[in-house]
Amino acid sequence: MQHKKLEGDIESKKIGINQKGAGGKGKLEIKEQVCLSLFYCRKIPIFEVLGLHFGISKTEAKDTFHYGLEIFQKDVRIQVVGY
């Protein structure tokens, strides 16, 4: 699936002193990430409000949205107008 390939690509491009795969795992499951991205596209709330809805920080909400947007554009082939 495109999601696993994209995750691997992101991990391989990371530069840092930590080992591959080190660090915290995502707080949301893939289903929740998709819901978050679709919710944002529909309602366009600020990321702070989006984070409150899903129980995560605004930074995590922003990162999750942009990651989900990449998945939509590559895997699902949805063209999101304005992004």
N, C-alpha and C positions, 0 to 999 in steps of 0.2 A: 504494500500500500504506500501511497505517496507520503503519508504522514511519517512512517518509519524511515523512509529514505531522506526526507527533509530533516528529521531529527539527527540522523547520522551526518548529513552535510554540515549542519550547524555545529555539531560537536567537533568535527574535523577542522573547522575553520577557527575555532577558539584558540586564542593565544593566552597563555598564563602559566602559573607555576603549579597549579593543581593538576592532578591526574585526570585522564579522560573519564567522564561520568561522575566526577566529584561534584559536590555541591548539592543543594536541595532539589528535590524532585518537584514537579509542578503540583500545585495544590488542587487543580481541577482535573477531572477525567476528561477524555476527549469529547464525550457527549456534552459535558458542561462547557467546554471551550467553544464548541460549535454553537450552542445556545447563546453564550455570551456574545459571540461575533454577530449572530443574527439579530439579537436584541439590540445591539449597538446600531446596526444598519437600519433597523426599523424606527427606533426612538431617538437616536443620537443624543444620549445623555452625556454629561461630563464623565470622565473616567472615575472620578471620586464616587459618584452616584452608582456607576456600574459596579465598582468594587464593593460597595455596600450591599448591593443586590445579591452578589455572589460570594460574599464573605472573604474578600481578598483586598489587598492594597490597591491604590489607584495605579501604581507602577505595574503591578502584576496584571491588572485589568488591561492597561495599555499594551503591554507586551503580548498578552494572550490574544487580544483583538488583532494586532498586526500579524501575529503568527497564523491565526485563523484565516485572515484575509489572504495570506500567501497560499494556504491550502485550497481555499475556494478558487483562486485564480489559476492554480496549477492542476489540481486534482479534479475538481468539480467543474471547472471551466465556466465559472460564473464571472461575468464582468460586472464589477460593482462600480456604478457611475460615481465619479468624483473622487475615487481613491486610486 
